[in-house]
Amino acid sequence: MRNFFNKNKDWLIQLLLAGVFLFVAYLGYQLYHAPGANLEEKFIYLLKEYGYIILFVWSIMEGETGLVMAGVLSHTGDMNLWISIFVAGLGGFVGDQIYFYIGRFNKHYIHSLMKKQRRKFALAHLLLKKYGWPVIFIQRYLYGMRTIIPMAIGLTRYSAKKFALINFISAMVWAAMTIIPAYIFGEEILAIVHWAKHHWYYALPLAIIIAGGIYYYLHVVTEKKLIRGRK
């Protein structure tokens, strides 16, 4: 498998990117022709019609927003809670496996990426050396490191089977921890969305402030904690 990937890695990556592009284009086409009086109704229809497929692709890209939507749609009965958790977990698992094997089989790409992210790659190796397998389990919750850590582990001789097992368990826990609260508080989330829709002049500045605060905490505070972990 290693030899096959090394010989064909360029066109395999291009094929993967082409597949993602075609899928997004297909969803755009379906959105345009979906029934509904406005874009919101069309989007909701699309989520109900292709919910699990969208959730799977969204989860590959590590998007918690998609998981929250799945939780709310499960609350309204348009999706099944347990299937949503499995599909989202499977997508998260596949995404990290892709990053892992990029690190293992596409050294040229990684070396070019390391020119911009050298410190993060070094930090990922230090975290793995210091804490071991729990780093694989919690890497989804480390801002700015979610794609770096699987690629950095792929660069090492870490067991692919062991990584896959821990990654799968981590992905399922991540999906459940995000979707179940959205399912439980679905009515409250819908009420907030309804309020924001009709009071956007209040909701927009508030969302910007909250998003800025979260970004500051995750990007600045978390990074400082990670730097301390190197010492």
N, C-alpha and C positions, 0 to 999 in steps of 0.2 A: 504493500500500500504506500509506503514511504517513497519508493522509487516512482510509482505511478503518479503520485501527487507532485513530486519534484519535477517530473518531465512535463506535466500538464497543468501546473498550478496557475499559470497566467490565464489560460482560456477557461479554467474552472471558475476562477474568481470573476472573470468577465461574464460567464454564463449565469452565475449567482446574481450579480448586479443587474443583468438584463432581465432575469426573472422577477426581481423585486420591482424594477421599473415597469414591466408589462403588467404586473399585478396592480400597482398604483394607478396606471393608466386605465385598466379595466374598471377599477372602482370609481374613478372619475367619470367614466362613460356611464356606468350604472347610476351614479349620483345624478348626472344630468338628465337621464331618462326616468328617474324614479318618480312615482306618483307623489303629489303633494303641492300645496299652494305656495310654499316658500322653501328656502334652503334648509331651514330647521326641520320641517316635516320630511323633506327628502332625506336628510342625514339620519333622522331617527328610523325611517323606513330601511335605509341601507344597513344600519346597525342591527335591526331586527332580522333582516333577510340574510346577511352575511356575518352575523355577530361573531361566531366562533372562528371563522377564517381571519377576520380583522383582528380579533383578540390574539390569535396565534402569532401573526406577523408583528403586531404591536409589541407583544411580549419579547420577541426576538430582539427588538430594539430597546428593551428594558424600560418600557413606558408604563409607569404606575397609573397614569390618567386612564389608559385603556382598561386597566384592571378595576378601577373605581367605577367606570361606566358599566363593566360587566356585572359588578356587584349590584348596581342600581337596577339594571335590566333583569337581574335574577330576582330582585325584590318585587319588581312589577310583574314577574311571571313570563317575561319574554325570552329569558334564557334560564338554563338549569344551573343551580349554584355549583354542584359538584363537578359537572362537566366543564363549567367555566374555570374552576380551580385547576382541573387537570390540564385543560388546553393551555391556560396561561403558564402553568408550571412547565409544561412541555416546551412551550415557546422560549421561556427563559433558559431552560436547559440547553436547547438547540443553539441559542444565541451565544452562550458562554463556551459551548463545545466548538463553535466556529472560531471564536477568538483564540481558544486554546490551540487548535490545529493550525491557525495562521501563524502563531508563535512557533510551533514545532516544525512546520514544513515550509514556511515562507520567510526565511531569515533576511532576505534582501529587503522586503517590505518593512520588517521590524527594525532593521538598522537605519533605514531612512526615517522611520517614525521616531526612533530614539534620539535623533538629532534635535527634535522639538520637545520630546518628553523624557529626556535622559534621567532627570532627577526622579520622576515618578516610577520609572522602571527600576532604578536603583532602590527606591523605597519599597517597591513591591517585593523585590528579592530579600531585602532586610526583614520585612514583615513575615514572609514565608519562613525564613530561617529562624526567626525569633519565636513565632507562635505556631508554626506548623499548619496542619490541616484546618484548624478553625478559621484561618484567613480566607480559605476557599468558601467557607460557609457564610461568612459575614461580608464578603467583598461587595455584594449587591447594595449594601447600605453605606459604603464609603464613597462619598462624593468625589468625582474626578478620577476614581480608581477602578470603576466597574468593568471597563474594557481592558485597562492596562494590566490588572492582576492576572486574568486568564492567559493573556498573551505572554506575560513575563514568566508564568509557570510553564507554559509551553516551551519556552526557551531552555528550561532546565531538563534534567532526566527524571522528573517526577512521573510516577506511574500514571499512564493515561486511564487505566481502568479505575484506579483509586480516585482520580480527579473526577471522572464521570459519575461515580457512585455518590460522592459528597456533593457534587454539583446538582445531581438530580434531586437529592433530599432537600438541599438548600432552595432549589427553584420551587418545589412544591410548598415548602413552608412559607416562602416569600409570597407566592400566589394566594395562599390561604390567609395570611396575615393582612393582605391588602383587600381582597375581595370580600371576606366575611364581614368586617366592620362596615363596608359600604352596603352590604346586603342588610345588615341589622339596622343601620341608620339611613336606609334608602329614602324613607318619607321625609326626613329632615333635609337630606341632600337635595331632593326635588324641590322642597320649599325654598331653600336657599337659591337654587337656580332660577326658580320662578320669580323670587324677589329681585335678584340681580338683573333679570331680563327687563323688568318694569322700572327698576331704579338704577339703571346703568351709570348714571352720573355720580352716584354714590359708590356703586360697586366697583367701577373701574379704578378710581384712585385708591380705594381700600385694597383691591387685589394687587396693585402695583406696590403698595407699602408692604403688604404681607409677603409677596414674592421677593421683594428686595431684602426684607429681613431674613427670610429663609436662605436666600442666596448668600448673604453675608455670613450667616452662621455656618452653613455647610462649606462654603468656599474658604473663608478666612479662619474661623475658629477650628473647624475640623482639620484643616491643613496644618495649623499650628500644633494640634495634638499629634498628628502623624509625624511631624518633624521631631517632636519630643521623643516619639517612639524610636527614633533612630539612635538616640543617645543612650 
